[in-house]
């Protein structure tokens, strides 16, 4: 007779937490699974919130991994609007805000992130908003109509995506960024310039190298004060300056954290029987050969699936290459790879084109790629990055030869 397995408790009912639960259930039909989330929604994907859902092209429910009813039908104990206040690894228990204590055999921390707030006077003004969860949508949507002035602080993915939706809604949009370029952490300056130019064609105003000094009230609206003395009136201020990992539970439980919860290649933390997945964790990447923390749809899903398989006794190496995407206006922009440096960028197409591919090289090897409306190039780029072989520069520059053909030629060598 096989002994009944103990519960898998998952803290965080976002995309990563949801995929851990669904994966374990698919492999272990009778295993007790408890999925705990502080929102009033079943697990959902966050990327559409700043794109089609914000624009009204898709319903919030379309982001759900599964309908709410699926979890009860699958025997997953989904605890919504619940919060874990403490983890006790020695006793293998978690404590809820209600006072209830839950034992676990394996614990998964999928606690995600929270938006970073502005550390300056006026950051708590009611017209200052961030976008991370469903409840953030309504206060932003009410100002997405012609005549409203929107100021986006931060020219990362969130800032640019919301700027695109706002501009398409008829708003006057200004993007402020302390760095000299947009998307500076993830793309080359020349690629950034191409993306910014597409926003400018839609009427978006950019200010680079500026610092916000304070936000003041302006008859109920906001007044953004810059360090150089300029002021910008705004009906709505969007803050998109990155996020902070929700590591406090892990840290208080003595679990190793360093810019995220530290996990090995299998997703295990420094505490026995405790795993982590998604935006909150920093993992050793088999594809990159270094530790990295990723904030992406792909990682939240695939890393969580790998953790779920490991817990259920069917481990598979998680060796995905980082992949990111964003939709802005009618454009789809994708990034594959996460290089720390490169020494050359080769263009297939022009930065001014409606379709291009930019290929990043280091010592003659491809380390990353960007595509604009040219998604078919992502797969061959991925394969060539993973191959780590020197490439024929002349062939890469020959746009008459597809990247798929170049990748096959390289693989045959």
C-alpha positions as CSV (number, residue, x, y, z in Angstrom):
1,X,0.0,0.0,0.0
2,X,1.4,3.4,-1.1
3,X,1.3,6.1,1.6
4,X,-0.8,9.2,0.9
5,X,1.5,12.0,-0.2
6,X,1.4,15.3,1.6
7,X,0.2,18.6,0.2
8,X,1.9,20.8,-2.3
9,X,1.3,24.3,-1.0
10,X,1.8,27.1,-3.5
11,X,2.1,30.7,-2.2
12,X,1.1,33.1,-5.0
13,X,-1.8,32.4,-7.5
14,X,-0.4,34.3,-10.5
15,X,0.8,32.8,-13.7
16,X,3.7,30.9,-12.2
17,X,1.8,29.6,-9.2
18,X,-1.1,28.5,-11.5
19,X,1.2,26.6,-13.8
20,X,2.9,24.8,-10.9
21,X,-0.6,23.7,-9.6
22,X,-1.8,22.6,-13.1
23,X,1.4,20.7,-13.8
24,X,1.4,18.8,-10.6
25,X,-2.3,17.9,-11.0
26,X,-1.7,16.6,-14.5
27,X,1.0,14.2,-13.2
28,X,-0.4,13.4,-9.8
29,X,-4.2,13.2,-10.1
30,X,-4.8,12.6,-6.3
31,X,-2.1,14.8,-4.8
32,X,-3.5,17.5,-2.4
33,X,-2.7,20.9,-3.8
34,X,-3.4,24.2,-2.1
35,X,-3.0,27.4,-4.1
36,X,-3.0,30.6,-2.2
37,X,-3.5,34.1,-3.7
38,X,-4.2,37.5,-2.4
39,X,-6.3,38.7,-5.4
40,X,-9.9,38.0,-6.2
41,X,-9.1,36.3,-9.5
42,X,-7.9,32.8,-10.5
43,X,-4.4,32.6,-11.9
44,X,-4.0,34.9,-15.0
45,X,-1.4,36.2,-17.4
46,X,-0.3,39.8,-16.7
47,X,1.2,40.9,-20.0
48,X,-2.2,41.5,-21.8
49,X,-3.2,44.0,-19.0
50,X,-1.1,46.8,-20.4
51,X,-2.1,45.9,-24.0
52,X,-5.4,44.5,-25.3
53,X,-7.2,44.4,-21.9
54,X,-6.3,48.1,-21.1
55,X,-7.3,49.1,-24.6
56,X,-10.7,47.3,-24.2
57,X,-9.9,44.8,-27.0
58,X,-10.0,41.8,-24.7
59,X,-11.8,41.0,-21.5
60,X,-10.0,40.5,-18.2
61,X,-11.4,36.9,-18.1
62,X,-9.6,36.2,-21.4
63,X,-6.3,36.3,-19.4
64,X,-7.3,33.4,-17.0
65,X,-5.1,30.3,-17.3
66,X,-8.3,28.3,-16.7
67,X,-11.9,29.2,-15.7
68,X,-12.5,29.6,-12.0
69,X,-14.6,26.5,-11.9
70,X,-11.7,24.4,-13.3
71,X,-9.8,24.4,-10.0
72,X,-12.6,22.9,-7.9
73,X,-13.2,20.4,-10.7
74,X,-9.5,19.4,-10.7
75,X,-9.4,19.1,-6.9
76,X,-7.1,22.1,-6.5
77,X,-7.9,24.0,-3.3
78,X,-7.7,27.6,-4.5
79,X,-7.7,30.1,-1.7
80,X,-8.4,33.6,-3.1
81,X,-8.1,36.8,-1.1
82,X,-5.8,34.9,1.3
83,X,-2.4,35.9,2.5
84,X,0.5,33.9,4.0
85,X,2.2,35.7,6.9
86,X,4.9,33.3,7.8
87,X,6.8,30.2,6.6
88,X,8.3,27.7,9.1
89,X,10.6,25.4,7.1
90,X,11.6,23.3,10.1
91,X,8.0,22.4,10.8
92,X,7.1,22.4,7.1
93,X,4.1,24.8,7.7
94,X,2.8,28.1,6.4
95,X,0.6,30.4,8.5
96,X,-2.2,32.5,7.0
97,X,-3.4,35.9,8.0
98,X,-6.5,34.2,9.3
99,X,-4.4,32.3,11.8
100,X,-4.8,29.0,10.1
101,X,-1.6,26.8,9.8
102,X,-1.2,24.6,6.8
103,X,1.3,21.7,6.6
104,X,3.1,20.9,3.4
105,X,5.3,18.2,1.9
106,X,6.6,20.6,-0.7
107,X,6.2,24.4,-0.8
108,X,6.4,26.7,-3.8
109,X,7.0,30.4,-3.5
110,X,5.6,32.2,-6.6
111,X,5.1,35.5,-4.9
112,X,6.1,37.6,-7.9
113,X,6.8,41.3,-7.7
114,X,5.3,44.7,-6.9
115,X,5.8,47.9,-8.8
116,X,8.6,50.2,-7.6
117,X,7.1,53.4,-6.2
118,X,8.6,56.9,-6.8
119,X,10.7,57.9,-3.8
120,X,9.7,61.6,-3.9
121,X,7.2,64.1,-2.6
122,X,3.7,63.6,-4.1
123,X,4.2,60.0,-5.2
124,X,1.0,59.2,-3.3
125,X,-1.2,61.6,-5.3
126,X,-4.4,59.8,-6.4
127,X,-3.6,60.6,-10.0
128,X,-0.3,58.7,-9.8
129,X,-0.8,55.0,-10.8
130,X,1.0,51.8,-11.5
131,X,-0.3,48.8,-13.5
132,X,0.4,45.3,-12.2
133,X,-2.9,43.7,-11.4
134,X,-6.6,43.7,-12.5
135,X,-7.6,46.2,-9.9
136,X,-5.2,48.7,-11.4
137,X,-7.1,48.9,-14.7
138,X,-10.2,51.0,-13.9
139,X,-8.4,54.0,-12.4
140,X,-6.2,54.2,-15.6
141,X,-9.0,53.5,-18.1
142,X,-11.1,56.4,-17.0
143,X,-8.5,58.8,-18.4
144,X,-7.9,57.1,-21.7
145,X,-10.0,59.4,-23.9
146,X,-9.3,62.4,-26.2
147,X,-8.2,65.6,-24.4
148,X,-6.5,64.0,-21.4
149,X,-2.8,64.5,-20.7
150,X,-0.9,61.4,-19.7
151,X,2.7,61.4,-18.3
152,X,4.5,58.1,-18.2
153,X,7.5,58.0,-15.9
154,X,9.8,55.3,-17.2
155,X,10.5,54.1,-20.8
156,X,10.5,50.4,-20.2
157,X,8.0,47.9,-21.5
158,X,5.1,49.0,-19.2
159,X,5.6,52.7,-19.9
160,X,5.8,52.3,-23.6
161,X,2.9,49.9,-23.8
162,X,0.6,52.2,-21.8
163,X,1.9,55.2,-23.8
164,X,0.9,53.4,-27.0
165,X,-2.6,52.6,-25.7
166,X,-3.1,56.2,-24.5
167,X,-1.9,57.7,-27.7
168,X,-4.2,55.5,-29.7
169,X,-7.0,56.7,-27.4
170,X,-6.4,60.3,-28.3
171,X,-4.5,61.3,-25.3
172,X,-1.5,63.7,-25.3
173,X,1.3,61.5,-24.0
174,X,4.7,62.5,-22.6
175,X,7.3,59.8,-21.6
176,X,10.0,60.8,-19.1
177,X,13.1,58.7,-18.7
178,X,16.2,59.3,-16.6
179,X,18.4,57.2,-18.9
180,X,19.5,58.5,-22.3
181,X,17.5,55.8,-24.2
182,X,14.3,53.7,-23.9
183,X,14.5,50.0,-23.0
184,X,18.1,50.7,-22.1
185,X,18.5,47.5,-20.0
186,X,17.4,45.1,-22.8
187,X,18.2,46.5,-26.3
188,X,21.0,48.3,-28.1
189,X,20.7,52.1,-28.4
190,X,20.1,52.0,-32.2
191,X,17.2,49.5,-31.7
192,X,15.8,51.7,-28.9
193,X,15.9,54.7,-31.3
194,X,13.9,52.8,-33.9
195,X,11.2,51.9,-31.4
196,X,11.1,55.5,-30.0
197,X,10.7,56.9,-33.5
198,X,7.6,54.8,-34.1
199,X,6.1,56.3,-30.9
200,X,6.9,59.8,-32.1
201,X,5.0,59.2,-35.3
202,X,2.0,58.6,-33.1
203,X,2.5,61.9,-31.4
204,X,4.2,60.8,-28.2
205,X,6.7,63.2,-26.7
206,X,9.9,61.9,-25.1
207,X,12.2,63.5,-22.6
208,X,15.4,61.6,-21.9
209,X,18.0,62.3,-19.2
210,X,15.4,64.0,-17.0
211,X,14.7,63.7,-13.3
212,X,11.3,64.1,-11.6
213,X,11.6,66.2,-8.5
214,X,8.1,66.1,-7.1
215,X,4.4,65.7,-8.0
216,X,2.0,68.4,-6.8
217,X,-1.7,68.8,-6.8
218,X,-3.2,70.9,-9.6
219,X,-6.9,71.4,-8.9
220,X,-7.3,67.6,-8.4
221,X,-5.0,66.7,-11.3
222,X,-1.3,66.4,-11.1
223,X,1.7,68.7,-11.8
224,X,4.9,66.9,-12.5
225,X,7.9,69.0,-11.5
226,X,11.3,68.2,-13.2
227,X,14.7,68.9,-11.7
228,X,15.4,71.5,-14.4
229,X,12.4,73.6,-13.3
230,X,10.0,72.5,-16.0
231,X,6.5,71.5,-15.0
232,X,4.1,69.2,-16.8
233,X,0.3,69.2,-16.2
234,X,-1.1,65.6,-16.1
235,X,-4.6,64.2,-15.7
236,X,-2.8,60.9,-15.0
237,X,0.8,59.9,-14.2
238,X,1.8,56.3,-14.9
239,X,4.9,55.1,-13.0
240,X,6.8,52.3,-14.7
241,X,10.2,52.2,-13.2
242,X,10.6,48.5,-12.6
243,X,9.6,46.4,-9.7
244,X,10.7,44.9,-6.4
245,X,10.6,41.2,-5.7
246,X,8.3,39.9,-3.0
247,X,11.0,38.1,-1.0
248,X,10.0,39.1,2.5
249,X,8.4,35.7,3.4
250,X,11.5,33.8,2.2
251,X,13.9,36.2,3.8
252,X,12.1,36.0,7.2
253,X,12.2,32.2,6.9
254,X,16.0,32.2,6.5
255,X,15.8,31.3,2.8
256,X,18.7,32.7,0.7
257,X,17.8,35.8,-1.3
258,X,19.9,38.1,-3.6
259,X,17.9,40.2,-6.0
260,X,15.3,37.4,-5.8
261,X,14.9,34.1,-4.1
262,X,18.0,32.1,-5.0
263,X,17.2,28.7,-6.6
264,X,19.2,26.0,-8.4
265,X,18.6,24.7,-11.9
266,X,15.7,22.6,-10.6
267,X,14.0,25.5,-8.8
268,X,15.0,24.5,-5.3
269,X,15.7,27.1,-2.7
270,X,18.2,26.9,0.2
271,X,15.5,25.4,2.4
272,X,14.6,21.7,2.1
273,X,11.4,20.9,0.2
274,X,10.9,24.6,-0.7
275,X,10.9,25.8,-4.4
276,X,10.4,29.1,-6.1
277,X,9.2,30.0,-9.6
278,X,8.5,33.1,-11.7
279,X,9.5,36.7,-11.4
280,X,10.5,36.4,-7.7
281,X,13.3,34.0,-8.2
282,X,16.9,34.1,-9.5
283,X,17.9,30.9,-11.1
284,X,21.0,29.4,-12.6
285,X,20.3,29.4,-16.4
286,X,21.6,26.3,-18.2
287,X,21.2,28.3,-21.5
288,X,23.2,31.3,-20.4
289,X,25.6,29.7,-17.9
290,X,24.9,32.2,-15.1
291,X,22.3,33.2,-12.6
292,X,19.6,35.5,-13.8
293,X,16.2,36.8,-12.7
294,X,13.7,37.1,-15.5
295,X,10.5,39.0,-15.7
296,X,8.7,37.5,-18.6
297,X,5.6,35.5,-19.6
298,X,7.7,32.7,-21.0
299,X,9.8,32.2,-17.8
300,X,6.7,32.5,-15.5
301,X,5.1,29.6,-17.4
302,X,7.9,27.3,-18.5
303,X,10.0,27.6,-15.3
304,X,6.8,26.9,-13.3
305,X,6.1,23.8,-15.4
306,X,9.6,22.6,-14.8
307,X,9.2,23.0,-11.0
308,X,5.8,21.2,-11.1
309,X,7.4,18.3,-13.0
310,X,10.3,18.1,-10.5
311,X,7.8,18.0,-7.5
312,X,5.7,15.3,-9.2
313,X,8.7,13.1,-9.8
314,X,9.1,13.7,-13.6
315,X,12.0,16.2,-13.7
316,X,13.2,17.7,-17.0
317,X,16.0,20.2,-17.3
318,X,14.8,23.8,-17.7
319,X,17.1,25.2,-20.3
320,X,15.0,27.9,-22.0
321,X,16.7,30.8,-23.6
322,X,15.1,34.1,-22.4
323,X,12.4,35.4,-24.7
324,X,10.4,38.6,-24.4
325,X,7.8,40.3,-26.5
326,X,5.7,43.5,-26.5
327,X,2.9,44.8,-28.6
328,X,2.8,48.6,-29.2
329,X,0.3,50.1,-31.7
330,X,0.2,47.5,-34.6
331,X,3.8,46.5,-34.0
332,X,5.1,43.3,-32.4
333,X,8.6,43.5,-31.0
334,X,10.4,40.5,-29.8
335,X,13.7,39.8,-28.0
336,X,15.5,36.5,-27.7
337,X,18.6,36.1,-25.5
338,X,19.9,38.2,-22.6
339,X,23.5,39.1,-23.3
340,X,25.6,41.0,-20.8
341,X,27.6,42.5,-23.7
342,X,28.0,42.5,-27.5
343,X,30.5,44.1,-29.9
344,X,28.4,44.4,-33.1
345,X,24.8,44.6,-34.3
346,X,23.9,43.5,-37.8
347,X,20.6,44.7,-39.3
348,X,18.5,42.8,-41.7
349,X,16.3,45.6,-42.9
350,X,16.4,49.2,-41.9
351,X,15.6,50.8,-38.5
352,X,13.1,52.9,-40.4
353,X,11.3,49.9,-41.9
354,X,8.0,48.4,-40.6
355,X,9.8,45.1,-40.4
356,X,13.4,44.4,-39.3
357,X,15.7,42.0,-37.5
358,X,18.7,43.2,-35.4
359,X,21.3,40.5,-34.6
360,X,23.8,41.0,-31.7
361,X,27.2,39.4,-32.0
362,X,30.1,38.9,-29.6
363,X,33.4,37.5,-31.0
364,X,31.6,36.4,-34.2
365,X,28.9,34.5,-32.3
366,X,25.2,35.4,-32.1
367,X,24.2,36.2,-28.5
368,X,20.8,37.9,-29.0
369,X,18.3,39.1,-31.5
370,X,15.5,41.6,-31.9
371,X,12.6,41.4,-34.4
372,X,10.0,44.0,-35.4
373,X,7.0,42.4,-37.1
374,X,9.3,39.6,-38.2
375,X,8.6,36.9,-35.6
376,X,9.6,34.0,-38.0
377,X,13.3,35.0,-37.3
378,X,13.1,34.2,-33.6
379,X,13.3,30.4,-33.9
380,X,16.5,30.3,-36.1
381,X,18.1,33.0,-33.9
382,X,17.4,31.0,-30.8
383,X,18.9,27.9,-32.4
384,X,22.0,29.8,-33.5
385,X,22.5,31.4,-30.1
386,X,22.3,28.0,-28.4
387,X,24.7,26.5,-30.9
388,X,27.4,29.0,-29.8
389,X,29.2,28.6,-33.1
390,X,30.8,31.3,-35.2
391,X,28.6,32.5,-38.0
392,X,29.2,33.7,-41.6
393,X,28.8,37.5,-41.3
394,X,28.3,37.9,-45.0
395,X,25.4,35.5,-45.0
396,X,23.8,37.3,-42.1
397,X,24.0,40.5,-44.0
398,X,22.5,38.9,-47.1
399,X,18.8,39.5,-46.7
400,X,18.0,37.3,-49.7
401,X,19.0,34.3,-47.6
402,X,16.6,33.6,-44.9
403,X,17.7,33.1,-41.3
404,X,16.1,29.7,-41.3
405,X,18.4,28.7,-44.2
406,X,21.4,30.2,-42.5
407,X,20.7,28.3,-39.3
408,X,20.4,25.0,-41.2
409,X,23.7,25.6,-43.0
410,X,25.3,26.4,-39.7
411,X,23.8,23.2,-38.1
412,X,25.2,21.1,-40.9
413,X,28.8,22.3,-40.4
